[in-house]
């Protein structure tokens, strides 16, 4: 495949290339990393100029291994970088373990020097743990949002695909890194270059920071019924203090019996059962992603007593909350499904 070089807006002005430092945490997610670095490479190629350079960094400075087992040779350890550099922290599975004291100290030191920092996938956790997202808007993969909210109350967490709040950037994981980098390229060198990069990647729908990372409720459940979607949205927004079926029905202008029939017809379960599954899913996320006590997890998911919580959890997952926590090493590993 041949590419005809195109001139970026600033190329003819002999602009210094912008350098990115990718901090690869242990067991980082390859897809998020590749979705960030490849647009930079392609931007250089189609412009016929070196718009961007990059270095791979990591604790130890030797090799970083991603979650699929592939190993990457690093260019540097946790060394001092230039103030004009942009750091992108690449996270993945067990990001809490990978966010070591040395990593936190490095992030804080470089932040004090004014370096722009971004968190790709669960990399947002490391930046938040360093205290660099306090008071900022941010995002993280939807599966990790429950645990993140519990641990970082001062971060204004959103469900966006990516967020740029000043010199702090975060993405939701997966291909959302691509959307972020296309925005960066457009800001640096113009929409034409960014759109050509997207074309080269066969990426036909560029998302913005206004797009949410999860599919709409009708798409997720495979049913397009406005009142059903409205009820499920209310359920998802009221996990800690569950609403009764009667209150849910009243909110959408139907009787409790009509609501029961609606759920039976489209989801083959009662509203109560569906609501319980949502609460238990959040409970499982908290058990696996945080160090919250089982009692506090139960309260956060609307259960009045630990015994009732344990009984419901065992009936659904065929294990107890305590055993679930034990299999995850005490809740110190943030998991990621992609």
Rosetta silent file (secondary structure, phi, psi, omega in degrees, C-alpha in Angstrom):
SEQUENCE: XXXXXXXXXXXXXXXXXXXXXXXXXXXXXXXXXXXXXXXXXXXXXXXXXXXXXXXXXXXXXXXXXXXXXXXXXXXXXXXXXXXXXXXXXXXXXXXXXXXXXXXXXXXXXXXXXXXXXXXXXXXXXXXXXXXXXXXXXXXXXXXXXXXXXXXXXXXXXXXXXXXXXXXXXXXXXXXXXXXXXXXXXXXXXXXXXXXXXXXXXXXXXXXXXXXXXXXXXXXXXXXXXXXXXXXXXXXXXXXXXXXXXXXXXXXXXXXXXXXXXXXXXXXXXXXXXXXXXXXXXXXXXXXXXXXXXXXXXXXXXXXXXXXXXXXXXXXXXXXXXXXXXXXXXXXXXXXXXX
SCORE:     score description
SCORE:     0.000 S_00000001
   1 L     0.000  125.955  178.699    0.000    0.000    0.000 S_00000001
   2 L   -99.979  147.506  179.156    1.463    3.359   -1.013 S_00000001
   3 L  -126.467  127.820  175.491    0.728    6.610    0.765 S_00000001
   4 L   -82.572  118.054 -178.208    1.148   10.029   -0.807 S_00000001
   5 L   -59.247  140.490  175.416    2.734   12.252    1.838 S_00000001
   6 L  -119.562  145.160 -179.664    0.650   15.233    2.915 S_00000001
   7 L   -83.860  128.471  174.497    1.972   18.337    4.567 S_00000001
   8 L   -76.643  166.490 -175.426    0.714   19.069    8.062 S_00000001
   9 L   -57.843  -36.413 -172.834   -0.159   22.626    9.023 S_00000001
  10 L  -107.028    1.748 -172.525    3.093   23.212   10.876 S_00000001
  11 H   -63.719  -41.575 -177.584    5.529   20.947    9.021 S_00000001
  12 H   -67.554   -9.412 -177.400    6.901   23.643    6.748 S_00000001
  13 H   -97.707   12.096  177.865    7.762   25.741    9.800 S_00000001
  14 L    53.995   52.476 -179.398   10.374   23.274   11.054 S_00000001
  15 L   -76.434  138.987  176.572    8.463   22.500   14.214 S_00000001
  16 L   -64.687  137.350  178.765   10.216   20.399   16.826 S_00000001
  17 L   -64.278  146.911  177.125    8.694   16.918   17.048 S_00000001
  18 E   -87.524  132.008 -177.153    6.500   16.253   20.058 S_00000001
  19 E  -106.204  133.692  174.387    7.771   13.424   22.231 S_00000001
  20 E  -107.735  138.198  173.438    5.604   10.916   24.069 S_00000001
  21 E  -112.401  112.412  179.172    6.906    8.757   26.904 S_00000001
  22 E   -90.944  111.547  176.404    4.850    5.580   27.280 S_00000001
  23 E   -87.964  108.615 -175.634    5.127    4.272   30.830 S_00000001
  24 E   -93.229  105.892  176.874    4.358    0.572   30.490 S_00000001
  25 L   -77.424  155.962 -179.758    3.066   -0.859   33.755 S_00000001
  26 L   -56.880  131.421  179.003    3.319   -4.583   34.359 S_00000001
  27 L    65.288   36.999  176.218    0.580   -6.504   32.471 S_00000001
  28 E   -67.727  161.376 -177.936   -0.528   -3.435   30.527 S_00000001
  29 L   -89.217  121.756 -175.878   -3.141   -3.857   27.798 S_00000001
  30 H   -63.486  -39.213 -175.386   -1.632   -4.064   24.316 S_00000001
  31 H   -59.970  -44.788  179.905   -4.735   -2.805   22.494 S_00000001
  32 H   -65.376  -39.856  179.126   -4.785    0.523   24.341 S_00000001
  33 H   -65.918  -48.082 -179.325   -1.042    0.982   23.864 S_00000001
  34 H   -63.485  -36.496 -179.369   -1.126    0.106   20.158 S_00000001
  35 H   -69.012  -15.946  178.117   -4.133    2.374   19.608 S_00000001
  36 H   -96.315  -39.305 -173.826   -2.084    5.269   20.969 S_00000001
  37 H   -83.685  -31.960 -177.988    1.309    4.704   19.370 S_00000001
  38 H   -66.003  -39.493  175.547    0.213    3.676   15.875 S_00000001
  39 H   -59.057  -32.628  178.644   -1.567    6.972   15.047 S_00000001
  40 H   -67.343  -44.976  178.614    1.715    8.764   15.833 S_00000001
  41 H   -60.858  -44.548 -177.766    3.674    6.524   13.471 S_00000001
  42 H   -68.901  -36.299  176.827    1.112    6.948   10.700 S_00000001
  43 H   -60.071  -41.465  176.719    0.996   10.734   11.197 S_00000001
  44 H   -61.893  -43.587 -175.082    4.752   10.843   10.610 S_00000001
  45 H   -67.197  -46.373 -174.957    4.451    8.706    7.506 S_00000001
  46 H   -76.308  -20.932  179.434    1.641   10.539    5.777 S_00000001
  47 H   -86.410  -20.025 -175.965    3.085   13.974    6.562 S_00000001
  48 L    72.612   21.675 -178.580    6.544   13.129    5.317 S_00000001
  49 L  -146.257  160.172  177.847    7.982   14.651    8.465 S_00000001
  50 L   -87.996   86.235  179.531    8.891   13.607   11.989 S_00000001
  51 L   -77.523  -32.923 -174.055    5.936   15.102   13.838 S_00000001
  52 E  -136.083  144.950  168.736    6.199   12.743   16.793 S_00000001
  53 E  -128.033  167.781 -178.605    8.816   10.682   18.586 S_00000001
  54 E  -155.373  156.325  174.615    8.388    8.330   21.514 S_00000001
  55 E  -130.972  147.094  174.786   10.191    6.365   24.188 S_00000001
  56 E  -102.303  122.993 -177.734    9.085    3.274   26.102 S_00000001
  57 E  -120.646  158.366  177.768    9.704    3.552   29.823 S_00000001
  58 L  -175.538  159.090  179.515    9.158    1.242   32.751 S_00000001
  59 L   -61.750  127.821 -177.281   10.371    0.348   36.204 S_00000001
  60 L    97.208  -30.336  175.055   13.740   -1.372   35.862 S_00000001
  61 L    71.606   14.032 -177.033   14.292   -0.031   32.351 S_00000001
  62 L  -108.100  -72.640 -175.129   14.695   -3.438   30.733 S_00000001
  63 E  -139.212  142.489  173.082   11.526   -5.215   29.585 S_00000001
  64 E  -119.513  137.145 -179.101    7.777   -4.730   30.098 S_00000001
  65 E  -112.490  128.437 -178.825    5.343   -7.601   29.642 S_00000001
  66 E   -89.184  178.771 -171.392    1.744   -6.920   28.638 S_00000001
  67 L   -68.066  -19.477  177.730   -1.348   -8.881   29.629 S_00000001
  68 L   -93.262    4.275  175.847   -1.181  -11.201   26.606 S_00000001
  69 L    96.229  -10.246  178.679    2.396  -12.209   27.431 S_00000001
  70 L   -69.871  142.248 -177.935    4.202  -10.208   24.740 S_00000001
  71 E  -109.278  141.599  179.843    7.387   -8.506   25.933 S_00000001
  72 E  -121.839  128.673  176.704    8.587   -5.025   24.950 S_00000001
  73 E   -73.975  129.507 -177.102   12.176   -3.831   25.217 S_00000001
  74 L   -89.036  150.981  176.874   12.253   -0.538   27.100 S_00000001
  75 L   -89.672  -22.415 -174.661   14.227    2.542   26.125 S_00000001
  76 E  -160.611  162.126  173.838   14.533    3.881   29.654 S_00000001
  77 L   -93.608 -147.678 -179.884   13.733    3.367   33.291 S_00000001
  78 L   -88.010   62.918 -177.417   12.135    5.903   35.614 S_00000001
  79 L   -91.972  163.797  176.698   14.541    8.623   34.514 S_00000001
  80 L   -67.295  139.046 -179.143   13.990   12.358   34.424 S_00000001
  81 L  -117.556  177.752  179.432   12.324   13.519   31.218 S_00000001
  82 L   -78.990  149.384 -179.227   11.890   16.832   29.439 S_00000001
  83 L   -63.032  -28.881 -178.670    9.211   19.233   30.629 S_00000001
  84 L   -80.541   -8.820  179.688    7.758   19.349   27.097 S_00000001
  85 L   -68.021  158.987  173.336    7.280   15.565   26.995 S_00000001
  86 E  -118.158  123.160  179.723    3.863   13.946   27.338 S_00000001
  87 E   -94.108  130.111  173.250    3.624   10.879   29.588 S_00000001
  88 E  -119.687  113.047 -179.093    1.039    8.215   28.793 S_00000001
  89 E   -85.965  119.158 -178.186    0.657    5.609   31.534 S_00000001
  90 E   -99.803  112.050 -179.843   -0.418    2.283   30.039 S_00000001
  91 L  -109.430  178.811 -179.800   -2.289    0.111   32.519 S_00000001
  92 E  -170.363 -124.375 -178.262   -4.115   -3.177   32.356 S_00000001
  93 L   -78.281  145.396  176.556   -4.641   -6.126   34.661 S_00000001
  94 L    52.925   45.754 -176.030   -3.718   -5.860   38.378 S_00000001
  95 H   -65.104  -26.341  178.310   -2.922   -2.171   38.045 S_00000001
  96 H   -64.397  -42.319  177.562   -2.868   -1.745   41.821 S_00000001
  97 H   -67.113  -37.371 -177.208    0.079   -4.138   42.126 S_00000001
  98 H   -72.911  -20.398 -179.864    1.793   -2.516   39.141 S_00000001
  99 L   -85.783   80.586 -175.324    1.444    0.953   40.681 S_00000001
 100 L   -81.640  170.659  177.813    4.501    0.663   42.883 S_00000001
 101 H   -60.498  -39.066  179.750    5.995    3.271   45.181 S_00000001
 102 H   -63.941  -41.036  177.893    8.716    3.931   42.610 S_00000001
 103 H   -63.870  -45.021 -179.972    6.118    4.551   39.890 S_00000001
 104 H   -62.224  -42.829  179.549    4.138    6.899   42.123 S_00000001
 105 H   -63.230  -39.758 -179.999    7.231    8.872   43.081 S_00000001
 106 H   -65.922  -44.420  179.379    8.215    9.219   39.417 S_00000001
 107 H   -61.480  -44.808 -179.512    4.748   10.409   38.399 S_00000001
 108 H   -65.093  -40.171 -179.262    4.632   12.987   41.204 S_00000001
 109 H   -64.092  -46.333 -178.787    8.117   14.242   40.437 S_00000001
 110 H   -70.175  -32.917  177.797    7.440   14.727   36.736 S_00000001
 111 H   -65.088  -37.511  178.701    4.031   16.285   37.450 S_00000001
 112 H   -62.254  -24.222 -179.881    5.676   18.889   39.674 S_00000001
 113 L   -88.519    0.348  174.995    7.740   19.892   36.650 S_00000001
 114 L    91.172   13.674 -178.917    4.578   20.546   34.629 S_00000001
 115 L   -69.203  137.604  172.917    4.602   17.468   32.386 S_00000001
 116 E   -72.314  134.458 -177.526    1.311   16.579   30.663 S_00000001
 117 E  -129.925  138.117  176.137    0.140   13.144   31.797 S_00000001
 118 E  -128.235  151.049  176.788   -2.409   10.718   30.423 S_00000001
 119 E  -117.328  118.969  178.222   -3.715    7.396   31.649 S_00000001
 120 E   -97.027  132.881 -178.180   -4.659    4.783   29.058 S_00000001
 121 L    59.483 -125.510 -179.880   -7.118    2.089   30.160 S_00000001
 122 L   -81.650    5.945  174.627   -6.490    1.494   33.880 S_00000001
 123 H   -58.719  -23.499  176.496   -3.492    3.842   33.738 S_00000001
 124 H   -59.415  -30.884  179.385   -5.899    6.407   35.178 S_00000001
 125 H   -60.969  -46.276 -177.111   -5.674    4.481   38.455 S_00000001
 126 H   -63.096  -41.422 -179.937   -1.929    5.113   38.763 S_00000001
 127 H   -66.480  -40.817  178.455   -2.330    8.836   38.074 S_00000001
 128 H   -66.145  -39.958  179.732   -5.190    9.078   40.572 S_00000001
 129 H   -62.952  -30.896  177.683   -3.207    7.138   43.184 S_00000001
 130 L   -78.477   -2.607  179.062   -0.426    9.684   42.791 S_00000001
 131 L    80.301   18.090 -173.301   -2.987   12.392   43.632 S_00000001
 132 L   -96.343    0.568  176.807   -2.733   13.963   40.188 S_00000001
 133 L  -113.962    5.132 -179.707   -6.419   13.714   39.277 S_00000001
 134 L   -59.500  126.732  179.948   -7.876   15.353   42.389 S_00000001
 135 L    79.195    0.766 -177.975  -10.505   17.861   41.319 S_00000001
 136 L  -102.595  154.801  168.916  -10.143   16.776   37.692 S_00000001
 137 E   -79.465  143.975 -178.696  -12.569   15.117   35.317 S_00000001
 138 E  -156.404  171.272  174.376  -11.439   11.647   34.294 S_00000001
 139 L  -142.270  164.099  176.077  -12.567    8.316   32.917 S_00000001
 140 L  -156.130  163.301 -178.648  -11.578    4.665   33.241 S_00000001
 141 L   -51.535  137.888 -173.551  -12.840    1.397   31.777 S_00000001
 142 H   -55.166  -31.419 -178.561  -16.481    0.836   32.756 S_00000001
 143 H   -69.098  -21.178 -177.477  -15.648   -2.409   34.540 S_00000001
 144 H  -102.919    2.339 -174.521  -13.337   -0.544   36.915 S_00000001
 145 H   -67.716  -37.948 -178.240  -15.549    2.453   37.633 S_00000001
 146 H   -59.369  -49.398 -179.810  -17.178    1.061   40.787 S_00000001
 147 H   -66.647  -38.410 -179.855  -13.877    0.488   42.539 S_00000001
 148 H   -62.840  -44.119  179.868  -12.404    3.751   41.289 S_00000001
 149 H   -60.358  -39.205 -178.880  -15.339    5.764   42.623 S_00000001
 150 H   -68.502  -35.579 -174.241  -14.966    4.230   46.064 S_00000001
 151 H   -87.576  -31.953 -173.081  -11.222    4.925   46.277 S_00000001
 152 L  -122.378   79.458 -175.969  -10.937    8.338   44.644 S_00000001
 153 L   -70.337  -21.974 -176.924  -13.773   10.543   45.834 S_00000001
 154 L   -86.571   -3.319  177.958  -12.039   13.754   44.747 S_00000001
 155 L   -93.762  135.136  179.951  -11.919   12.720   41.083 S_00000001
 156 E   -89.056   84.008 -173.967  -14.875   13.736   38.913 S_00000001
 157 E   -74.624  135.710  177.087  -15.321   10.416   37.158 S_00000001
 158 L  -120.349  174.212  176.535  -17.271   10.313   33.895 S_00000001
 159 L  -105.932   19.804 -177.653  -18.363    7.566   31.525 S_00000001
 160 E   -70.462  159.641  176.146  -16.810    9.261   28.510 S_00000001
 161 L   -64.821  -43.858  173.024  -14.611    7.476   25.978 S_00000001
 162 E  -150.083  161.309  179.961  -11.797    9.870   26.861 S_00000001
 163 E  -137.044  135.145  172.269  -11.330   13.041   28.890 S_00000001
 164 E  -121.844  106.118  179.128   -8.875   15.904   28.503 S_00000001
 165 E  -116.809   94.928 -175.357   -8.919   18.164   31.567 S_00000001
 166 L    64.844 -129.658 -179.980   -6.034   20.578   31.214 S_00000001
 167 L   -97.337   27.918  173.719   -2.788   18.635   31.193 S_00000001
 168 E  -123.779  118.827 -178.409   -4.435   15.476   32.538 S_00000001
 169 E  -118.373  144.376  175.176   -5.821   13.014   29.998 S_00000001
 170 E  -143.180  150.599  176.706   -7.552    9.676   30.572 S_00000001
 171 E  -129.465  161.808 -175.720   -9.124    7.057   28.323 S_00000001
 172 L   -85.612   -6.287 -178.537  -11.569    4.227   28.909 S_00000001
 173 L   106.477  176.582 -179.904   -9.404    1.530   27.350 S_00000001
 174 L    59.153 -136.241 -176.908   -9.540   -0.437   24.123 S_00000001
 175 L   -81.244    2.080  179.075   -9.692    1.727   21.014 S_00000001
 176 H   -64.386  -23.789  175.087  -10.514    4.883   22.983 S_00000001
 177 H   -60.720  -35.817  179.063   -6.776    5.667   22.915 S_00000001
 178 H   -63.023  -43.456  178.668   -7.145    6.075   19.166 S_00000001
 179 H   -61.545  -42.547  178.470   -9.870    8.692   19.583 S_00000001
 180 H   -61.211  -47.614 -175.572   -7.707   10.628   22.021 S_00000001
 181 H   -68.337  -33.275  175.999   -4.661   10.574   19.752 S_00000001
 182 H   -64.394  -36.419  177.003   -6.652   11.654   16.694 S_00000001
 183 H   -66.977  -40.763  178.593   -7.821   14.674   18.693 S_00000001
 184 H   -63.633  -45.934 -179.679   -4.240   15.436   19.703 S_00000001
 185 H   -62.448  -41.822  178.571   -3.000   15.140   16.108 S_00000001
 186 H   -62.099  -41.717  179.723   -5.822   17.381   14.870 S_00000001
 187 H   -67.207  -36.945 -177.695   -4.967   20.018   17.480 S_00000001
 188 H   -77.630  -41.301 -167.824   -1.248   19.825   16.672 S_00000001
 189 H  -136.107    7.121  173.721   -1.315   19.589   12.879 S_00000001
 190 L   105.250  154.017 -178.165   -4.854   19.982   11.572 S_00000001
 191 H   -63.235  -34.733 -177.655   -7.987   17.967   10.866 S_00000001
 192 H   -60.666  -45.312  178.455   -6.776   16.820    7.449 S_00000001
 193 H   -63.084  -45.905 -179.306   -3.828   14.936    8.896 S_00000001
 194 H   -61.926  -42.481 -179.982   -5.956   13.418   11.659 S_00000001
 195 H   -66.952  -35.004  177.494   -8.653   12.323    9.227 S_00000001
 196 H   -68.186  -38.398  174.778   -6.071   10.754    6.927 S_00000001
 197 H   -59.339  -45.320  179.257   -4.630    8.827    9.877 S_00000001
 198 H   -61.184  -41.312  178.215   -8.141    7.576   10.666 S_00000001
 199 H   -61.627  -41.686  179.497   -8.614    6.514    7.034 S_00000001
 200 H   -63.057  -30.841 -179.859   -5.363    4.562    7.110 S_00000001
 201 L   -88.721    5.311 -176.196   -6.582    2.748   10.211 S_00000001
 202 L    52.993   44.164 -177.699   -9.969    1.993    8.557 S_00000001
 203 L  -110.180   97.645 -168.580  -11.493    3.943   11.433 S_00000001
 204 L   -92.445  -13.637 -179.415  -14.681    5.437   10.069 S_00000001
 205 L  -126.231   94.722  179.973  -16.356    6.719   13.254 S_00000001
 206 L   -81.212  124.100 -178.843  -14.149    9.038   15.282 S_00000001
 207 L   -91.389  157.565  178.596  -15.556    9.525   18.770 S_00000001
 208 L  -113.222 -179.497  178.422  -15.295   12.659   20.881 S_00000001
 209 L   -74.089   -1.457  175.362  -15.119   13.264   24.621 S_00000001
 210 L   -91.705   -9.844  179.796  -18.908   13.584   24.545 S_00000001
 211 L   -84.387  141.246  178.082  -19.346    9.925   23.565 S_00000001
 212 E   -92.114  155.410 -171.198  -19.914    7.350   26.294 S_00000001
 213 L   -81.597  -22.452 -178.578  -17.935    4.138   26.422 S_00000001
 214 L  -100.179  155.147  174.901  -20.771    1.627   26.828 S_00000001
 215 L   -63.258  155.447  177.328  -23.470    0.705   24.380 S_00000001
 216 L   -62.763  158.761 -179.830  -26.904    2.224   24.988 S_00000001
 217 H   -57.397  -46.270  178.722  -29.268    0.242   27.205 S_00000001
 218 H   -58.534  -37.990  179.133  -31.494   -0.837   24.263 S_00000001
 219 H   -69.573  -41.675 -178.749  -28.439   -2.119   22.396 S_00000001
 220 H   -63.249  -42.969 -175.853  -27.055   -3.913   25.447 S_00000001
 221 H   -91.888   -6.930  177.934  -30.275   -5.744   26.279 S_00000001
 222 L    72.811   23.069 -177.975  -31.291   -6.202   22.651 S_00000001
 223 L  -137.082  131.642  177.097  -34.674   -4.584   23.222 S_00000001
 224 L  -108.207   86.802  177.309  -35.916   -1.195   22.083 S_00000001
 225 L  -135.181  112.573 -172.295  -38.658   -0.318   24.534 S_00000001
 226 H   -57.112  -41.370 -178.339  -38.440    3.222   25.984 S_00000001
 227 H   -71.346  -36.290  176.866  -40.087    2.477   29.324 S_00000001
 228 H   -64.109  -44.636  178.853  -38.005   -0.663   29.874 S_00000001
 229 H   -62.206  -38.943 -179.297  -34.827    1.296   29.152 S_00000001
 230 H   -64.937  -41.781  179.594  -35.957    4.055   31.515 S_00000001
 231 H   -65.368  -43.955 -179.437  -36.569    1.599   34.357 S_00000001
 232 H   -63.816  -38.189  177.137  -33.191   -0.096   33.864 S_00000001
 233 H   -62.556  -40.240  176.877  -31.489    3.289   33.868 S_00000001
 234 H   -65.469  -39.413  177.503  -33.151    4.101   37.200 S_00000001
 235 H   -60.784  -47.332 -178.074  -32.046    0.736   38.581 S_00000001
 236 H   -64.669  -28.030  179.805  -28.439    1.344   37.541 S_00000001
 237 H   -89.114   -3.319 -178.633  -28.518    4.784   39.145 S_00000001
 238 L  -134.903   65.102 -179.882  -29.957    3.547   42.457 S_00000001
 239 L   -84.870  -43.623 -177.014  -27.843    0.588   43.556 S_00000001
 240 L   -69.433  -35.499  177.585  -27.062    1.698   47.118 S_00000001
 241 L  -123.488   82.947 -174.435  -30.688    2.615   47.838 S_00000001
 242 L   -60.336  141.653  175.763  -32.778    0.284   45.653 S_00000001
 243 L   -87.415  149.262  178.189  -36.181    1.496   44.502 S_00000001
 244 L   -76.957  155.674  175.725  -39.220   -0.743   44.939 S_00000001
 245 H   -55.254  -35.583  179.616  -40.972   -2.196   41.864 S_00000001
 246 H   -64.754  -42.425  179.338  -43.989   -0.047   42.749 S_00000001
 247 H   -67.982  -39.580  177.859  -41.885    3.141   42.741 S_00000001
 248 H   -62.322  -44.636 -179.897  -40.185    2.180   39.486 S_00000001
 249 H   -62.452  -42.058 -178.841  -43.529    1.493   37.852 S_00000001
 250 H   -63.514  -38.177 -178.254  -44.963    4.774   39.062 S_00000001
 251 H   -62.120  -30.421 -178.508  -41.999    6.722   37.673 S_00000001
 252 L  -105.120    8.863  174.319  -42.708    5.468   34.138 S_00000001
 253 L    73.067   44.282  175.369  -46.487    5.686   34.402 S_00000001
 254 L  -144.008  168.707  178.842  -47.517    2.056   34.616 S_00000001
 255 L   -82.855  163.259  178.117  -48.787   -0.405   37.213 S_00000001
 256 H   -61.643  -38.357  179.110  -46.561   -2.852   39.045 S_00000001
 257 H   -64.483  -40.277  177.460  -48.268   -5.705   37.223 S_00000001
 258 H   -63.946  -38.449  177.905  -47.548   -4.098   33.849 S_00000001
 259 H   -64.169  -42.017  177.213  -43.915   -3.681   34.842 S_00000001
 260 H   -58.729  -47.092 -179.282  -43.727   -7.366   35.791 S_00000001
 261 H   -63.339  -37.504 -179.803  -45.164   -8.383   32.422 S_00000001
 262 H   -61.798  -46.713 -179.692  -42.741   -6.073   30.603 S_00000001
 263 H   -68.296  -40.813  178.935  -39.685   -7.677   32.237 S_00000001
 264 H   -62.530  -40.761 -175.882  -41.018  -11.204   31.800 S_00000001
 265 H   -68.618  -45.124 -172.101  -41.722  -10.626   28.126 S_00000001
 266 H   -97.703  -28.531 -174.967  -38.414   -9.047   27.135 S_00000001
 267 H  -120.499   -1.046  175.977  -35.886  -10.221   29.744 S_00000001
 268 L    55.876   36.818  175.639  -37.437  -13.469   31.011 S_00000001
 269 L  -160.080  162.597  179.809  -37.080  -12.451   34.646 S_00000001
 270 L   -77.474  159.873  174.621  -38.874  -10.289   37.172 S_00000001
 271 H   -57.162  -39.144  179.900  -37.848   -6.665   37.814 S_00000001
 272 H   -62.054  -43.237  179.884  -36.763   -7.726   41.296 S_00000001
 273 H   -65.272  -44.247 -179.465  -34.524  -10.459   39.908 S_00000001
 274 H   -62.286  -43.915  178.943  -32.977   -8.162   37.297 S_00000001
 275 H   -61.337  -43.014  178.675  -32.316   -5.491   39.916 S_00000001
 276 H   -60.189  -41.333  179.776  -30.707   -8.055   42.203 S_00000001
 277 H   -64.027  -38.642  176.322  -28.368   -9.156   39.404 S_00000001
 278 H   -62.262  -44.222 -178.855  -27.280   -5.558   38.825 S_00000001
 279 H   -66.475  -39.562  179.778  -26.531   -5.098   42.530 S_00000001
 280 H   -69.655  -34.130  176.989  -24.618   -8.374   42.745 S_00000001
 281 H   -64.479  -42.239  176.978  -22.560   -7.473   39.674 S_00000001
 282 H   -64.562  -40.547  179.023  -21.519   -4.213   41.312 S_00000001
 283 H   -59.944  -41.895  179.596  -20.744   -6.100   44.518 S_00000001
 284 H   -64.297  -41.425  177.464  -18.513   -8.506   42.605 S_00000001
 285 H   -59.767  -44.165 -178.675  -16.665   -5.596   40.992 S_00000001
 286 H   -66.912  -38.856  178.052  -16.053   -4.008   44.389 S_00000001
 287 H   -62.777  -37.784 -175.467  -14.848   -7.267   45.904 S_00000001
 288 H   -86.678  -21.920 -172.334  -12.372   -7.791   43.079 S_00000001
 289 H  -108.941  -14.272 -174.665  -11.222   -4.193   42.626 S_00000001
 290 L  -131.047  172.529  174.751  -11.075   -2.702   46.115 S_00000001
 291 L  -101.691   17.079  177.909  -10.048   -3.454   49.682 S_00000001
 292 L   -59.218  143.040  176.320  -13.489   -2.557   51.020 S_00000001
 293 L   -66.719  157.263  179.842  -14.724   -4.881   53.735 S_00000001
 294 H   -60.193  -36.082  178.689  -17.464   -7.313   52.793 S_00000001
 295 H   -63.017  -45.516 -179.813  -19.824   -5.431   55.118 S_00000001
 296 H   -68.219  -33.443  174.908  -19.160   -2.134   53.351 S_00000001
 297 H   -63.098  -43.921  179.472  -19.568   -3.779   49.953 S_00000001
 298 H   -59.223  -45.994 -179.669  -22.932   -5.109   51.086 S_00000001
 299 H   -65.132  -38.426 -179.002  -24.057   -1.650   52.220 S_00000001
 300 H   -67.572  -18.722 -178.322  -22.814   -0.017   49.010 S_00000001
 301 L  -110.770   16.712  171.061  -24.969   -2.420   47.015 S_00000001
 302 L    84.258   18.747  179.101  -28.157   -1.981   48.998 S_00000001
 303 L  -100.071  129.518 -174.738  -28.040   -5.003   51.314 S_00000001
 304 L   -74.053  -26.344 -177.797  -29.167   -4.371   54.876 S_00000001
 305 L  -141.200  148.608  177.797  -27.154   -7.225   56.412 S_00000001
 306 H   -61.100  -33.702 -177.724  -24.002   -9.211   55.534 S_00000001
 307 H   -67.163  -42.369  177.886  -25.894  -12.488   55.978 S_00000001
 308 H   -65.874  -40.847  177.516  -28.538  -11.560   53.399 S_00000001
 309 H   -59.671  -48.065 -178.415  -25.817  -10.339   51.052 S_00000001
 310 H   -62.160  -40.648  179.592  -23.858  -13.568   51.424 S_00000001
 311 H   -63.354  -46.087  179.980  -26.951  -15.689   50.838 S_00000001
 312 H   -66.768  -39.745 -178.327  -27.886  -13.807   47.639 S_00000001
 313 H   -64.792  -43.469 -178.869  -24.298  -13.776   46.404 S_00000001
 314 H   -66.529  -38.260  179.850  -23.886  -17.519   46.881 S_00000001
 315 H   -63.985  -32.730 -176.701  -27.175  -18.256   45.127 S_00000001
 316 H   -89.591  -42.104 -173.877  -26.065  -16.256   42.081 S_00000001
 317 H  -107.067   -2.535  178.210  -22.306  -16.954   41.872 S_00000001
 318 L    61.628   30.780  173.552  -22.103  -20.289   43.679 S_00000001
 319 L  -158.227  166.072  179.837  -19.519  -18.939   46.095 S_00000001
 320 L   -92.890  159.043  176.666  -19.470  -16.608   49.075 S_00000001
 321 H   -57.506  -35.975 -178.987  -18.234  -12.995   49.006 S_00000001
 322 H   -66.845  -41.439  178.299  -15.403  -13.986   51.371 S_00000001
 323 H   -70.208  -36.648  176.850  -14.210  -16.770   49.079 S_00000001
 324 H   -60.180  -44.620  178.019  -14.525  -14.515   46.049 S_00000001
 325 H   -62.648  -40.153  179.991  -12.311  -11.981   47.775 S_00000001
 326 H   -63.852  -37.462 -179.319   -9.831  -14.716   48.670 S_00000001
 327 H   -70.489  -16.425 -179.882   -9.473  -15.900   45.069 S_00000001
 328 L  -101.181   18.402  176.483   -8.516  -12.359   44.056 S_00000001
 329 L    67.092   37.480  177.152   -5.616  -12.086   46.465 S_00000001
 330 L    81.111   16.832  175.157   -7.373   -9.901   48.989 S_00000001
 331 L    78.842   18.353 -176.519   -8.921   -7.586   46.483 S_00000001
 332 L   -95.052    5.683 -178.741   -5.651   -5.987   45.421 S_00000001
 333 L  -117.722  115.349  175.430   -5.951   -6.709   41.721 S_00000001
 334 L   -77.526  121.558 -176.875   -8.034   -4.531   39.431 S_00000001
 335 L   -91.746  162.939  178.627   -9.258   -6.829   36.693 S_00000001
 336 L  -144.482  136.414 -171.824  -10.017   -5.873   33.127 S_00000001
 337 L   -89.333  -14.608 -175.245  -12.163   -7.798   30.702 S_00000001
 338 L   -94.539    0.000    0.000  -10.649   -6.675   27.406 S_00000001
